[in-house]
Amino acid sequence: MAAVSVSLALVACSAAPPIDTRYSAQSQGSRVQFIILHFTWDDWENSLRILTQGPVSSHYLVRDEPVRIYRLVAESQRAFHAGESAWKGHGSLNAASIGIEIVNAGNRLADQGIDWQPYPEAQIDAVIELVRWIAERHGVPPENILGHSDIAPQRKVDPGPRFPWHRLAEAGLIPWPDEGAVLARRAEFERALPDVAWFQARLAVHGYQVPRHGRLDEETRRVISAFQMRFRQSRYDGAPDAETAAILAVLTDADGASVEVTETIT
């Protein structure tokens, strides 16, 4: 056994073979394709302990008071923040994403009369600065800057309905539906609301993993609620209403949604 152990140790410590690095492939890019935003659902001390001493981790942690950004995992390494997840056909997003945890209790303090904890403005300023820095270096497209609830709507609600996604849109970081176009489409959908299959197809085009059976089940409601928490935060009950349809239509019209929507739903 001792001889085997010595042999394994020598293999583990062996030097790299001679490698010629004079040539570089033109077709290459960063492994980072997504930026995923979370709330910690806890205070600073517990958040730091959980993210540094347990099986869950993130690349960055943004403290609330005082506002400060901490790097917990090198960007070259995989952090374990996304879990079972999917977006636009990509799965297991831990391997291709940067995770940002934001210290915020979310809905944990509901018994104390705090429905959802608000985010301090300075903390959001720091998040915007961090997201921009990461996205520019790795070439992450705006549509791939997401919340945990977007990539795992059956399990997660963070960063929640108090996270100001619109501020990220104003900073030019994420797409946002044109208000005038939404109003026009809302009038159309108030006259005739699309069926559930339409909502499911459009949500799938936008990127969500959603059932495609045409029934308004709990899984579909959770996906609609995740979409509403991001784009229509005044009401996020998962109901497929005219305003939600209008926002969804405006966001997906440019993505070839008509092709997807007209396919046969089985």
VOBA-1610 file (N, C-alpha, C; in pm, whole numbers, padded with zeros to 5 digits, always signed):
BEGIN
Met+00082-00121+00000Met+00000+00000+00000Met+00086+00126+00000Ala+00198+00121+00074Ala+00286+00238+00079Ala+00341+00270-00058Ala+00378+00164-00135Ala+00432+00185-00269Ala+00328+00246-00359Val+00201+00203-00345Val+00092+00259-00425Val+00071+00405-00392Ser+00073+00439-00264Ser+00054+00578-00221Ser+00162+00667-00276Val+00289+00622-00270Val+00399+00701-00324Val+00382+00721-00473Ser+00339+00615-00543Ser+00320+00623-00688Ser+00213+00726-00723Leu+00100+00723-00651Leu-00008+00818-00676Leu+00036+00960-00648Ala+00114+00979-00544Ala+00163+01113-00509Ala+00252+01167-00619Leu+00336+01081-00675Leu+00425+01124-00782Leu+00346+01164-00907Val+00238+01089-00936Val+00154+01123-01051Val+00086+01257-01029Ala+00035+01279-00906Ala-00036+01403-00876Ala+00055+01524-00887Cys+00183+01506-00858Cys+00275+01619-00857Cys+00360+01628-00985Ser+00329+01547-01083Ser+00411+01546-01203Ser+00402+01679-01277Ala+00510+01716-01344Ala+00515+01841-01417Ala+00439+01828-01549Ala+00395+01943-01601Ala+00325+01943-01728Ala+00420+01903-01840Pro+00370+01834-01943Pro+00456+01800-02056Pro+00493+01925-02134Pro+00594+01920-02218Pro+00629+02036-02300Pro+00511+02079-02387Ile+00471+02206-02379Ile+00356+02257-02454Ile+00399+02380-02533Asp+00372+02380-02661Asp+00402+02493-02749Asp+00280+02586-02752Thr+00296+02710-02710Thr+00183+02804-02702Thr+00193+02915-02807Arg+00266+02889-02916Arg+00281+02993-03018Arg+00153+03020-03096Tyr+00062+02924-03099Tyr-00058+02937-03181Tyr-00181+02950-03091Ser-00278+03025-03140Ser-00401+03046-03063Ser-00521+03039-03157Ala-00622+02963-03121Ala-00741+02947-03205Ala-00821+03077-03211Gln-00869+03110-03328Gln-00952+03230-03345Gln-01087+03212-03280Ser-01142+03090-03285Ser-01274+03061-03232Ser-01264+03022-03085Gln-01284+03118-02998Gln-01282+03093-02855Gln-01352+03206-02781Gly-01386+03184-02659Gly-01453+03286-02579Gly-01453+03246-02433Ser-01505+03334-02350Ser-01509+03307-02207Ser-01606+03193-02177Arg-01572+03116-02076Arg-01664+03012-02030Arg-01784+03073-01959Val-01774+03199-01917Val-01882+03266-01843Val-01985+03317-01942Gln-02102+03259-01941Gln-02210+03298-02031Gln-02327+03365-01960Phe-02335+03350-01827Phe-02448+03400-01750Phe-02399+03468-01622Ile-02477+03566-01578Ile-02460+03625-01445Ile-02591+03603-01372Ile-02585+03541-01255Ile-02704+03505-01180Ile-02707+03581-01047Leu-02817+03652-01023Leu-02832+03732-00902Leu-02922+03660-00801His-02882+03666-00674His-02953+03599-00566His-02970+03696-00449Phe-03067+03670-00360Phe-03058+03727-00226Phe-03020+03614-00131Thr-02956+03651-00020Thr-02905+03550+00073Thr-03013+03494+00165Trp-03123+03568+00182Trp-03231+03528+00273Trp-03182+03524+00416Asp-03082+03608+00446Asp-03026+03607+00582Asp-02948+03736+00604Asp-02897+03754+00726Asp-02817+03872+00755Asp-02672+03850+00713Trp-02589+03952+00732Trp-02451+03947+00685Trp-02371+03833+00748Glu-02376+03822+00879Glu-02293+03721+00946Glu-02329+03580+00902Asn-02457+03548+00900Asn-02498+03414+00860Asn-02474+03390+00711Ser-02493+03493+00631Ser-02469+03479+00486Ser-02324+03445+00459Leu-02233+03517+00524Leu-02091+03491+00505Leu-02054+03351+00551Arg-02107+03310+00665Arg-02077+03176+00717Arg-02127+03067+00621Ile-02251+03081+00574Ile-02309+02979+00486Ile-02233+02969+00355Leu-02193+03085+00301Leu-02131+03086+00170Leu-01982+03053+00172Thr-01923+03051+00288Thr-01781+03018+00297Thr-01753+02887+00368Gln-01849+02837+00444Gln-01823+02717+00524Gln-01913+02599+00490Gly-02003+02615+00397Gly-02095+02508+00364Gly-02086+02464+00219Pro-02181+02383+00173Pro-02178+02331+00036Pro-02225+02432-00068Val-02282+02544-00024Val-02328+02649-00115Val-02223+02759-00121Ser-02202+02815-00240Ser-02104+02923-00254Ser-02145+03015-00367Ser-02080+03129-00375Ser-02099+03221-00487Ser-01968+03292-00514His-01956+03347-00631His-01833+03417-00664His-01821+03548-00587Tyr-01934+03616-00572Tyr-01932+03746-00504Tyr-02044+03753-00402Leu-02019+03831-00298Leu-02119+03861-00195Leu-02120+04012-00176Val-02239+04072-00189Val-02253+04217-00176Val-02321+04247-00043Arg-02244+04305+00047Arg-02295+04336+00181Arg-02386+04458+00176Asp-02475+04466+00276Asp-02570+04578+00280Asp-02523+04694+00367Glu-02463+04663+00483Glu-02425+04770+00575Glu-02299+04731+00653Pro-02185+04791+00620Pro-02164+04886+00511Pro-02161+04813+00377Val-02190+04886+00272Val-02192+04826+00139Val-02048+04793+00099Arg-02026+04667+00065Arg-01893+04623+00024Arg-01907+04496-00058Ile-01823+04481-00159Ile-01825+04363-00244Ile-01711+04270-00203Tyr-01744+04144-00179Tyr-01645+04044-00142Tyr-01637+03937-00252Arg-01516+03899-00290Arg-01499+03785-00380Arg-01473+03661-00294Leu-01559+03561-00310Leu-01548+03438-00232Leu-01495+03322-00313Val-01515+03326-00444Val-01467+03222-00534Val-01407+03290-00656Ala-01289+03247-00697Ala-01228+03304-00818Ala-01315+03278-00939Glu-01320+03373-01031Glu-01405+03358-01149Glu-01363+03239-01235Ser-01239+03196-01224Ser-01193+03079-01299Ser-01245+02948-01241Gln-01300+02955-01120Gln-01351+02837-01052Gln-01504+02835-01059Arg-01561+02717-01043Arg-01707+02703-01039Arg-01756+02721-00897Ala-01855+02808-00880Ala-01923+02822-00751Ala-02055+02746-00757Phe-02105+02707-00641Phe-02226+02625-00635Phe-02343+02710-00585His-02398+02786-00677His-02503+02881-00642His-02633+02860-00718Ala-02629+02799-00836Ala-02747+02789-00922Ala-02826+02661-00900Gly-02760+02552-00867Gly-02829+02425-00848Gly-02891+02376-00978Glu-02999+02300-00966Glu-03071+02253-01085Glu-03132+02375-01154Ser-03093+02401-01277Ser-03128+02527-01340Ser-03128+02513-01492Ala-03196+02607-01558Ala-03201+02604-01705Ala-03241+02741-01757Trp-03186+02775-01876Trp-03224+02898-01945Trp-03193+02883-02093Lys-03295+02902-02176Lys-03279+02892-02322Lys-03211+02762-02365Gly-03248+02653-02300Gly-03194+02524-02337Gly-03063+02488-02271His-03001+02582-02202His-02877+02554-02127His-02914+02503-01988Gly-02852+02396-01945Gly-02878+02344-01812Gly-02755+02347-01724Ser-02774+02315-01595Ser-02663+02310-01499Ser-02575+02434-01510Leu-02634+02549-01480Leu-02568+02677-01509Leu-02451+02710-01418Asn-02429+02632-01312Asn-02310+02657-01230Asn-02183+02660-01314Ala-02177+02572-01413Ala-02054+02557-01491Ala-02029+02673-01585Ala-02128+02756-01612Ala-02113+02862-01712Ala-02157+02998-01660Ser-02156+03017-01529Ser-02210+03142-01475Ser-02124+03198-01363Ile-02146+03326-01339Ile-02093+03395-01221Ile-02210+03419-01127Gly-02198+03377-01004Gly-02304+03396-00906Gly-02276+03515-00815Ile-02378+03599-00798Ile-02368+03716-00709Ile-02477+03703-00602Glu-02437+03689-00478Glu-02529+03687-00365Glu-02536+03827-00305Ile-02658+03872-00279Ile-02681+04005-00224Ile-02742+03988-00085Val-02680+04046+00016Val-02731+04032+00152Val-02867+04100+00161Asn-02970+04019+00178Asn-03108+04068+00184Asn-03193+03954+00239Ala-03284+03987+00331Ala-03363+03883+00397Ala-03480+03835+00312Gly-03506+03899+00199Gly-03617+03856+00114Gly-03749+03860+00190Asn-03823+03750+00189Asn-03951+03743+00260Asn-03939+03669+00394Arg-03819+03656+00443Arg-03796+03582+00567Arg-03853+03655+00689Leu-03869+03787+00681Leu-03914+03865+00797Leu-04062+03897+00789Ala-04138+03817+00717Ala-04282+03844+00700Ala-04355+03845+00834Asp-04310+03761+00929Asp-04377+03757+01060Asp-04349+03883+01142Gln-04253+03965+01095Gln-04223+04092+01162Gln-04285+04211+01088Gly-04371+04180+00992Gly-04440+04286+00919Gly-04365+04337+00798Ile-04254+04272+00763Ile-04177+04312+00644Ile-04205+04209+00536Asp-04292+04244+00443Asp-04333+04150+00339Asp-04211+04102+00259Trp-04140+04197+00201Trp-04014+04170+00131Trp-03919+04283+00168Gln-03800+04249+00211Gln-03705+04351+00254Gln-03657+04432+00134Pro-03661+04565+00143Pro-03611+04648+00033Pro-03458+04643+00025Tyr-03407+04680-00091Tyr-03262+04686-00113Tyr-03215+04830-00098Pro-03113+04856-00016Pro-03059+04993-00007Pro-03007+05040-00142Glu-03027+05167-00171Glu-02985+05221-00300Glu-02835+05204-00324Ala-02755+05225-00218Ala-02610+05212-00234Ala-02571+05068-00265Gln-02643+04974-00211Gln-02614+04833-00239Gln-02644+04801-00386Ile-02753+04854-00438Ile-02787+04832-00579Ile-02686+04902-00670Asp-02638+05018-00630Asp-02532+05084-00707Asp-02411+04993-00719Ala-02376+04927-00608Ala-02261+04837-00609Ala-02288+04715-00697Val-02409+04662-00693Val-02445+04548-00776Val-02435+04586-00924Ile-02486+04702-00960Ile-02481+04747-01099Ile-02336+04760-01146Glu-02253+04820-01063Glu-02111+04835-01098Glu-02045+04698-01116Leu-02076+04605-01028Leu-02017+04471-01034Leu-02065+04396-01158Val-02195+04400-01184Val-02251+04331-01301Val-02191+04386-01430Arg-02181+04518-01440Arg-02124+04579-01560Arg-01979+04535-01582Trp-01903+04533-01476Trp-01762+04493-01484Trp-01747+04349-01530Ile-01828+04261-01475Ile-01823+04120-01513Ile-01869+04101-01657Ala-01983+04162-01692Ala-02041+04145-01825Ala-01947+04195-01934Glu-01882+04308-01911Glu-01792+04363-02012Glu-01670+04275-02032Arg-01614+04222-01926Arg-01494+04139-01938Arg-01522+04005-02004His-01638+03948-01976His-01668+03815-02028His-01760+03816-02150Gly-01808+03933-02189Gly-01898+03939-02302Gly-02033+03874-02276Val-02084+03885-02153Val-02214+03828-02120Val-02324+03914-02181Pro-02410+03857-02266Pro-02515+03937-02329Pro-02622+03980-02229Pro-02689+04092-02252Pro-02789+04143-02156Pro-02897+04041-02121Glu-02940+03960-02218Glu-03046+03863-02191Glu-03001+03748-02102Asn-02872+03741-02073Asn-02820+03635-01986Asn-02783+03686-01847Ile-02831+03804-01812Ile-02818+03855-01676Ile-02951+03828-01608Leu-02953+03734-01514Leu-03078+03673-01468Leu-03085+03664-01317Gly-03205+03636-01268Gly-03224+03606-01129Gly-03234+03456-01107His-03211+03414-00984His-03224+03272-00952His-03365+03222-00984Ser-03464+03308-00964Ser-03602+03269-00994Ser-03626+03251-01143Asp-03545+03312-01229Asp-03559+03292-01373Asp-03511+03153-01414Ile-03401+03109-01356Ile-03340+02983-01399Ile-03389+02863-01319Ala-03459+02889-01208Ala-03512+02781-01125Ala-03646+02822-01065Pro-03745+02854-01149Pro-03871+02911-01098Pro-03954+02815-01012Gln-03928+02686-01022Gln-04003+02592-00940Gln-03950+02586-00797Arg-03828+02635-00776Arg-03765+02623-00645Arg-03735+02755-00577Lys-03712+02861-00658Lys-03655+02983-00603Lys-03737+03107-00638Val-03729+03208-00551Val-03797+03336-00576Val-03700+03454-00572Asp-03573+03428-00544Asp-03478+03539-00533Asp-03428+03584-00672Pro-03399+03712-00684Pro-03384+03814-00580Pro-03514+03882-00536Gly-03630+03830-00578Gly-03758+03877-00526Gly-03816+03998-00594Pro-03941+04031-00558Pro-04013+04142-00623Pro-03969+04281-00581Arg-03881+04292-00482Arg-03829+04424-00443Arg-03696+04455-00510Phe-03641+04358-00583Phe-03515+04387-00651Phe-03544+04478-00771Pro-03476+04593-00783Pro-03509+04691-00886Pro-03447+04659-01022Trp-03504+04560-01090Trp-03453+04524-01223Trp-03453+04643-01318His-03551+04732-01301His-03560+04846-01393His-03436+04934-01385Arg-03372+04939-01268Arg-03249+05019-01256Arg-03137+04957-01340Leu-03133+04825-01347Leu-03033+04760-01432Leu-03062+04789-01578Ala-03191+04797-01612Ala-03229+04831-01750Ala-03188+04975-01782Glu-03212+05066-01689Glu-03173+05206-01710Glu-03021+05220-01724Ala-02948+05129-01661Ala-02801+05130-01673Ala-02754+05063-01801Gly-02848+05014-01881Gly-02813+04951-02008Gly-02764+04808-01995Leu-02795+04743-01883Leu-02742+04609-01859Leu-02835+04498-01904Ile-02967+04522-01902Ile-03063+04417-01937Ile-03170+04474-02029Pro-03237+04388-02107Pro-03347+04434-02192Pro-03468+04476-02107Trp-03548+04568-02162Trp-03670+04611-02094Trp-03775+04646-02198Pro-03900+04608-02175Pro-04005+04635-02275Pro-04039+04784-02285Asp-04061+04830-02406Asp-04101+04969-02427Asp-04240+04992-02369Glu-04254+05097-02288Glu-04378+05122-02216Glu-04494+05149-02312Gly-04469+05227-02415Gly-04575+05257-02511Gly-04623+05132-02584Ala-04529+05049-02622Ala-04564+04925-02691Ala-04644+04833-02599Val-04609+04830-02472Val-04682+04747-02377Val-04826+04796-02362Leu-04845+04927-02352Leu-04980+04981-02340Leu-05065+04945-02460Ala-05008+04954-02578Ala-05082+04922-02701Ala-05121+04774-02703Arg-05027+04688-02669Arg-05057+04545-02671Arg-05153+04507-02558Arg-05146+04579-02447Arg-05238+04547-02336Arg-05383+04568-02378Ala-05409+04677-02450Ala-05546+04701-02498Ala-05592+04586-02587Glu-05503+04537-02669Glu-05534+04423-02757Glu-05568+04299-02675Phe-05488+04272-02573Phe-05508+04150-02496Phe-05624+04162-02397Glu-05663+04283-02363Glu-05782+04299-02280Glu-05908+04262-02356Arg-05903+04277-02487Arg-06017+04236-02571Arg-06022+04084-02588Ala-05906+04023-02597Ala-05900+03878-02615Ala-05770+03826-02556Leu-05780+03763-02440Leu-05660+03712-02373Leu-05617+03581-02437Pro-05489+03566-02469Pro-05441+03438-02526Pro-05462+03323-02428Asp-05464+03201-02483Asp-05481+03085-02398Asp-05349+03051-02327Val-05355+02954-02239Val-05238+02917-02158Val-05124+02867-02246Ala-05158+02795-02353Ala-05054+02745-02442Ala-04972+02860-02501Trp-05037+02972-02530Trp-04966+03090-02583Trp-04865+03140-02479Phe-04911+03153-02353Phe-04821+03199-02247Phe-04703+03104-02232Gln-04729+02975-02231Gln-04621+02878-02215Gln-04521+02887-02330Ala-04571+02900-02452Ala-04482+02908-02567Ala-04398+03034-02563Arg-04459+03147-02531Arg-04383+03273-02525Arg-04281+03273-02411Leu-04318+03219-02297Leu-04223+03210-02186Leu-04104+03123-02224Ala-04130+03016-02299Ala-04020+02930-02345Ala-03930+03004-02442Val-03987+03083-02531Val-03908+03163-02624Val-03821+03262-02546His-03878+03322-02443His-03802+03419-02364His-03684+03352-02294Gly-03698+03224-02257Gly-03587+03153-02196Gly-03624+03056-02086Tyr-03744+03068-02032Tyr-03783+02986-01918Tyr-03803+02839-01955Gln-03773+02753-01859Gln-03812+02613-01870Gln-03954+02604-01815Val-04051+02573-01903Val-04192+02581-01866Val-04266+02464-01930Pro-04370+02412-01864Pro-04450+02307-01928Pro-04511+02357-02059Arg-04539+02264-02150Arg-04595+02301-02280Arg-04722+02219-02310His-04804+02197-02207His-04923+02113-02222His-05052+02194-02234Gly-05045+02327-02221Gly-05164+02409-02237Gly-05252+02418-02115Arg-05208+02370-02001Arg-05289+02376-01878Arg-05224+02471-01779Leu-05309+02541-01704Leu-05258+02635-01604Leu-05236+02560-01472Asp-05130+02484-01465Asp-05097+02411-01343Asp-05005+02495-01255Glu-04969+02440-01140Glu-04885+02516-01045Glu-04747+02544-01102Glu-04692+02453-01180Glu-04561+02477-01239Glu-04565+02597-01333Thr-04670+02604-01413Thr-04683+02718-01506Thr-04704+02847-01429Arg-04784+02844-01324Arg-04806+02964-01243Arg-04675+03015-01182Arg-04590+02924-01139Arg-04463+02965-01080Arg-04375+03035-01183Val-04377+02986-01305Val-04297+03050-01410Val-04353+03188-01442Ile-04485+03198-01454Ile-04547+03330-01479Ile-04515+03425-01365Ser-04523+03376-01241Ser-04491+03460-01125Ser-04347+03508-01130Ala-04253+03421-01168Ala-04113+03462-01179Ala-04098+03572-01282Phe-04166+03559-01394Phe-04163+03662-01498Phe-04220+03793-01445Gln-04333+03786-01374Gln-04396+03906-01319Gln-04309+03972-01213Met-04240+03894-01130Met-04154+03951-01027Met-04042+04034-01087Arg-04009+04003-01209Arg-03903+04078-01277Arg-03958+04200-01352Phe-04068+04182-01422Phe-04116+04287-01514Phe-04244+04358-01470Arg-04319+04301-01374Arg-04443+04365-01329Arg-04457+04339-01180Gln-04380+04413-01101Gln-04365+04380-00960Gln-04482+04421-00873Ser-04577+04494-00927Ser-04693+04533-00849Ser-04787+04415-00824Arg-04778+04313-00909Arg-04863+04195-00892Arg-04792+04075-00953Tyr-04770+03972-00872Tyr-04693+03857-00917Tyr-04759+03728-00867Asp-04889+03718-00893Asp-04967+03603-00846Asp-04967+03484-00942Gly-04897+03498-01055Gly-04892+03388-01150Gly-05013+03378-01240Ala-05102+03478-01236Ala-05220+03475-01321Ala-05185+03526-01461Pro-05228+03458-01565Pro-05199+03502-01703Pro-05296+03611-01748Asp-05267+03737-01711Asp-05357+03848-01741Asp-05308+03928-01862Ala-05385+04032-01898Ala-05357+04110-02019Ala-05225+04185-02010Glu-05195+04242-01895Glu-05071+04318-01882Glu-04948+04227-01894Thr-04956+04112-01830Thr-04846+04015-01841Thr-04829+03971-01986Ala-04940+03946-02054Ala-04934+03905-02194Ala-04869+04014-02279Ala-04903+04140-02251Ala-04849+04251-02330Ala-04698+04262-02311Ile-04652+04253-02186Ile-04508+04261-02160Ile-04436+04145-02228Leu-04493+04028-02216Leu-04433+03909-02275Leu-04428+03918-02427Ala-04535+03971-02487Ala-04539+03985-02633Ala-04433+04083-02682Val-04421+04196-02615Val-04323+04297-02657Val-04181+04243-02644Leu-04155+04170-02537Leu-04020+04117-02516Leu-03984+04006-02614Thr-04082+03931-02657Thr-04053+03813-02740Thr-04080+03832-02888Asp-04148+03940-02927Asp-04178+03961-03070Asp-04051+03961-03155Ala-03944+04015-03099Ala-03820+04026-03177Ala-03738+03898-03173Asp-03787+03796-03102Asp-03708+03674-03085Asp-03759+03557-03168Gly-03839+03587-03271Gly-03892+03479-03353Gly-04000+03400-03283Ala-04076+03468-03195Ala-04175+03397-03115Ala-04287+03341-03200Ser-04320+03408-03310Ser-04434+03362-03391Ser-04414+03219-03441Val-04289+03187-03472Val-04258+03051-03518Val-04282+02951-03407Glu-04237+02987-03286Glu-04249+02895-03175Glu-04395+02879-03133Val-04470+02988-03131Val-04606+02985-03079Val-04698+02903-03168Thr-04673+02903-03298Thr-04763+02834-03390Thr-04733+02686-03404Glu-04629+02639-03334Glu-04601+02496-03343Glu-04707+02417-03267Thr-04721+02291-03298Thr-04822+02208-03233Thr-04786+02184-03088Ile-04879+02208-02999Ile-04859+02183-02857Ile-04912+02045-02825Thr-04828+01958-02774Thr-04870+01822-02742Thr-04868+01798-02592
//
